[in-house]
Amino acid sequence: MTSPPAPVLSLFLLFLLIAYPLCHAAAPLTEYCSYDKKASSAAKANIARVLATLQSNAPSNGFYTASYGTGSVDRAYGLAQCRQDVSVEDCRICLRDAPPQLSKRCKGQAEAWMWFDYCFVRYDTTPFTGKFDSGYGVYDYSEYNVTENVVEQRRFDRELRSLLGKVKTQAAARGNLGLGRDQTKFSSAVTIYALAQCTRDLPSQACSKCLSTEIGYFAQFCPQRKACRGLTSGCYLRYEIYPFFFPLSPGSPKASLAAEPLVSKVVSP
Ligand SMILES: *[C@@H]1O[C@H](CO)[C@@H](O)[C@H](O)[C@H]1NC(C)=O
């Protein structure tokens, strides 16, 4: 038996080095850490327990809430969930990795959350479930316009507004577990795909309010852009001109990077 030549071997090792972190921990789309709100040492211990509980219990059904501790400042509350359209396996991987990443990147903070593409995780020392919070949000949008024709840009914005309204209504409807997704053909070459996902603890009205807030910022940041997404503590709203939510229709083009680079805007109260 002959061993493979050294360059082949080192290329293979390089590949492993690059591929390993990719299939083991996705990078968050965004994170929020409350740098001005530190956790007491008792709260830190409760937060650690909450995150460990989320990590062991959330992957099995894609949604879990937990709380630990006593007292009004030391008690910790947490929530973890997947986007409702992703597979059980993708959800499981995302929720296994998300809580440790959150605890590492927001160490010592009393409140924190992270959106990944497939899942969301959050904790706080004040109860938050069921309530819409209009605070911090991140908006990422493509630098590129869908078209440079101004009349077509306006038509795109109208079509987009109507599509976003539809996914918001779906997401807020009882029984949809916070998920809305739809698409609309803008031209022979361009189809717009949109997805909305509220956290499952939010009642219909709060989900709707959360998405309306994001739609408002979309109108400010994203007109005629090729892509845009909004991330807050209660909902995720995104559109692209390629299919990105599941189920992907057979033969649909692969997600492209055509909409990159993204510009990021932070909105805070
Ligand atoms: C996109 O369209 C807007 C509005 O028509 C225009 O002002 C802007 O310069 C365009 N941006 C690019 C990158 O072409």
The ligand as an SDF file (V2000), in Angstrom:
LIG
                    3D

 14 14  0  0  0  0  0  0  0  0999 V2000
  -30.2780   52.2620   -5.6010 C   0  0  0  0  0  0  0  0  0  0  0  0
  -31.4290   53.0200   -5.9480 O   0  0  0  0  0  0  0  0  0  0  0  0
  -31.5250   54.2680   -5.2930 C   0  0  0  0  0  0  0  0  0  0  0  0
  -32.8980   54.8680   -5.5910 C   0  0  0  0  0  0  0  0  0  0  0  0
  -33.1810   54.8830   -6.9470 O   0  0  0  0  0  0  0  0  0  0  0  0
  -30.3650   55.1490   -5.7460 C   0  0  0  0  0  0  0  0  0  0  0  0
  -30.4300   56.4080   -5.0970 O   0  0  0  0  0  0  0  0  0  0  0  0
  -29.0530   54.4450   -5.3900 C   0  0  0  0  0  0  0  0  0  0  0  0
  -27.9510   55.1860   -5.8650 O   0  0  0  0  0  0  0  0  0  0  0  0
  -29.0120   53.0310   -5.9380 C   0  0  0  0  0  0  0  0  0  0  0  0
  -27.8780   52.3310   -5.3530 N   0  0  0  0  0  0  0  0  0  0  0  0
  -26.9790   51.6680   -6.0770 C   0  0  0  0  0  0  0  0  0  0  0  0
  -25.9240   50.9660   -5.3200 C   0  0  0  0  0  0  0  0  0  0  0  0
  -26.9960   51.6460   -7.2980 O   0  0  0  0  0  0  0  0  0  0  0  0
  1  2  1  0
  1 10  1  0
  2  3  1  0
  3  4  1  0
  3  6  1  0
  4  5  1  0
  6  7  1  0
  6  8  1  0
  8  9  1  0
  8 10  1  0
 10 11  1  0
 11 12  1  0
 12 13  1  0
 12 14  2  0
M  END
$$$$
